[in-house]
Amino acid sequence: MGYVVLALLLIAGAAFAVAAQRRSHRSRNRSDVSDLDAEVEASGWVLRLGASLSAPEARIWSDAGEPATRALTAAAECHRTATTRLSEAHTPAEYAEATRAAKEGLAHVATARAALENRPALADSAA
């Protein structure tokens, strides 16, 4: 009788261990998916910022005034920071930091573009 009880306890323990392992594996897979989503989103924002600082834009910005130059310098620094954070990120929170840095850089690009549009020299050369 003692062996039967021991065998039943071992079977129940094994079933419980398998169920617990499957449950933890499922939760780990869910976090992997959210990690991938966060990585894709952060990568997209960093790529947008990099494209905003690309060579065709550089020709327009070569004769930019002081406010535009400062904003472009800040945007380039944000791009460097976002790229570094993206390459070192492993958790959704770290990917969110890369996203935040890229969005900050895009705000600096928007400031630079606004400064360029308000320059009188650009209005004269367009006429």
N, C-alpha and C positions, 0 to 999 in steps of 0.2 A: 504494500500500500504506500509506503514511504517513497519508493521509486516512482510511482505513478504521479504523486503530488509534485515531486521534484521535476519530473519531465514536463508536467503541465506548467509549472512556474518558469522553466527555461523557455518553453515555447511562447508563453505570454510575454516574457521579457524580450525575446528576439523579435516578436511582432511589434512590440512597443518601440524598440530601437529602430527598426526599419521605418516605421511610420514617422518617428521623430526626425530621422535622417532625410526622408523625402520632404518633410515640411520645411526643414532648414534649407534644403537644396532649392526648393521652389522660391522661398523668400530671397535667397541669394540671386537667383535668376532674375527676379523682378527688379532688384536693385541694379543688376548689370544693365538691364534695359533702360532704367532711368539714367544711369551713368552714360550710356551711349547717346540717349536723347540730349543730355546736357552737353556732351562733347560735340555733337553735331551742331547744336545751337551756338555754342561758343565759337566753333570753327567758322560758321557762317558770318558771325559778326566780325571776327578778325579778318576774314577775307574781304568783307565789305570795306573795312577801314583801309586795308592794304590797297584795294582798287581805287579808293579815293585819293590815295597818295601816289598813284602810278605816274609814269612818265608823260603821257599826254597832258595831264593836269600840271605837271611841273613846268612846261613851257609857258603856260598862262601865269603861273605863280613866280616866274623868274624875276619879274620886275615889281613884285608886290610891295606894298608899303609896310611900315612897322607893325601895325596891328595884325595884318594878315600873316606876316612872317612869324610873329610870336605865336599865333594860333596854330600855324603849320608846324612849328617846332614842337609845340605841346602835343599835337596830334601824332607826330612821328614818335615822340617819347611814349605816348599811350600805346601805339602800335608795337613798339619794342617790348613794353611791359606785358601787354596782352599776349603776344607771341610766346614770351618766356613763361607766363603763367599757364598758358594752354599746353605747352610742352611738358610742364611739370605736374599738371593736374591729374588726379586719380579719383576724386570724389565730386559729386554734384556741386558742393559748396565751392570747391576750387575752380570748377568750370564756370560757376557763376561769377567768380572774381575776374576771370579772363573776359567774360561777357561784359561785365561792368566797365572794365578798362577799355574795351573796344568801343562801347557806346559813348564813353567819355571822349575818346579820340574822334568819333564821328561828330560829336557836338563841337569840338574844336575846328573840324573841317568846315562845318556849317558856318561857324563864326568867321573863318577866313574867307569863305565864299561871299558872305554878306559884306565883309570889309572890301573885297575886290569889286563888288557891284556898286558900292558907294564911292569909288574913286573917280574923280573928275577926268583923269587921264584916260581911263578906259572908255568913258562916254565920248571923249573927243576923238579917240582913235577909231571908234565904231562909226562915226559920222562921215 
